[in-house]
Amino acid sequence: MTARELVDEMERRWEELIALRASPDMYGSESLDGQLAELELWLLRAQRMVTGGVRAA
């Protein structure tokens, strides 16, 4: 799996979780909110890697 494919997969998962969060059954779910927060951090890092925003030290 390439980095771009990983980012694409993470973006799809993000969209799935956002849709799930909007459902009445999951509204206010601390577990789901935690998953979204963690995924957001990983997604931002991965997007920077793919776009060249992260430079080697």
C-alpha positions as CSV (number, residue, x, y, z in Angstrom):
1,M,0.0,0.0,0.0
2,T,1.4,3.4,-1.0
3,A,1.2,6.5,1.3
4,R,-1.4,8.0,-1.1
5,E,-3.6,4.8,-0.8
6,L,-3.3,5.0,3.0
7,V,-4.4,8.6,3.0
8,D,-7.3,7.7,0.7
9,E,-8.3,4.9,3.0
10,M,-8.1,7.1,6.1
11,E,-10.2,9.8,4.4
12,R,-12.9,7.2,3.5
13,R,-12.9,6.0,7.2
14,W,-13.2,9.6,8.4
15,E,-16.2,10.1,6.2
16,E,-17.8,6.9,7.5
17,L,-17.2,7.9,11.1
18,I,-18.6,11.4,10.5
19,A,-21.8,9.9,9.0
20,L,-22.0,7.5,11.9
21,R,-21.6,10.3,14.4
22,A,-24.5,12.1,12.8
23,S,-26.9,9.2,13.5
24,P,-29.2,9.5,16.5
25,D,-27.8,6.3,18.0
26,M,-24.2,7.6,18.2
27,Y,-24.8,11.2,19.0
28,G,-22.6,12.2,21.9
29,S,-20.6,9.0,21.9
30,E,-17.3,9.6,23.7
31,S,-15.8,6.5,22.1
32,L,-16.6,7.7,18.6
33,D,-15.4,11.2,19.4
34,G,-12.1,9.7,20.6
35,Q,-11.7,7.7,17.4
36,L,-12.4,10.7,15.3
37,A,-9.9,12.8,17.1
38,E,-7.2,10.2,16.8
39,L,-8.0,9.6,13.1
40,E,-7.9,13.3,12.4
41,L,-4.3,13.5,13.8
42,W,-3.1,10.6,11.8
43,L,-4.8,11.8,8.7
44,L,-3.2,15.3,9.0
45,R,0.2,13.7,9.4
46,A,-0.3,11.3,6.5
47,Q,-1.6,14.1,4.2
48,R,1.5,16.2,5.0
49,M,3.8,13.2,4.2
50,V,2.0,12.7,0.9
51,T,2.1,16.3,-0.1
52,G,5.7,16.7,0.9
53,G,5.0,18.9,3.9
54,V,7.1,16.9,6.3
55,R,10.8,17.4,5.7
56,A,13.6,15.0,6.9
57,A,15.6,16.5,9.8
